[in-house]
Amino acid sequence: MDKIQGQMDTLSSMQLTARMEGLDAECKLLLSNREILAVILKETIDEYKDYSREEIIGFIEPDSIESDREVSPGRTNSQIQGDTQEFAALNEKVSRFDIRLRAKNPRLSKENIVIKLHIDVEPQKSYYPGYPIEKRGMYYLSRELSSQLSLVTDSTDYGQLEKCYSIWICLDDIPKGEQNSVSFYEMTNTKNIGTCITKKEDYDLLTLVIIRLGKKEYNGEEKDEGYDLLRFLNTIMYPHGDDFMEIVSDYIDFSQNSELSEEVKKVMGIGQIMLETGIEQGIEQGIEQGIEQGIEQGIEVFILDNEEEGIPRERVVEKLQRRFRLTEDRAVHYYDRFASTGKLTL
């Protein structure tokens, strides 16, 4: 039975892994649309708070939304073919960006000079992957900032550095008290001794945003801060009913993008895929449990039949090992569990 269970666990794991890989691809595809990104950026990027979603769509550089460029420390133009953004150097562990883009910084740009924002969007299934998400986010920001400069020399112009945002959208494993919350972490001037004047744009280069979702339903309650961001993301990232398109249409004008409309209708919420995956996993587990129960019933009958024939416990245990391919400990466990007396002498 242990061998059978192991084979079934492997098969279930392979099927679930394949499904989750498909989920990741669908999620990245949906979130890579400028119309979707504009809703997220409007609510998370301070530079965009006074602009409409339509204006933000215009700020995003379409060709910059990419997932196939490798950026190694000290190099800015090294490119290879691949499926995700990544930094790689020598034997360093590869770090991957899910969605990375550039967009205009309207606060600093002038008529003939465009200053950009460097933005990384990370859909994250687990809020507790074994390390603090905040630390990983700060690491991504550091690498994004350093990658803007080529090899540092005496002539390196640090004034060219542009602001970076890393936005993490967390779905699962979020404590109930922290669900539907958004945290912002950024560089600030916390203390000055003496008289000095510091320009915020000279040090305000890194902002980390952690979004913690929670499958919340919105039924016309008062719109607190973060309402639109959380309502929109909870709708597209978790299963929803017939009101799905109605809610999404509050934020996206599909008349300007019929292809996106069809894509959203087809997906009907990335969370729906997650739900289906969970159902399938549950069915597989049910099948596994049924098979295990059937095997255990067969073991019980086998033990009772041998017991009625007066076969000693030691011999029954040996026969169990051969018949059902069990370890000795497992065979003893079943014998002690199912034998009517459990006291046959060796």
Protein Blocks (a to p, Z undefined) as FASTA:
>chain_A
ZZmmmmmmmmmmmmmmmmmmmmmmmmmmmmmpmklmmmmmmmmmmklmmpcfklmmmmpc
fklmcckbccdehiakbccddfbdcddehjbccdddfbdcddddfklpcfklccdddddd
dddfblbgopafklmmmmmmmmmmmmmpccddfklcfklpccdddddddfbhpafklgoi
adddddddfbdedjddddfklmmmbccdddddehiacehiacdehklmmmmmmmmmpccd
fklmmmmmmmpcfklomklmmmmmmnnopklmmmmmmmmmmmmmmmmmmmmmmmmmmmmm
mmmmmmmnopafklmmmmmmmmnopafklmmmmmmmmpmnlpacZZ
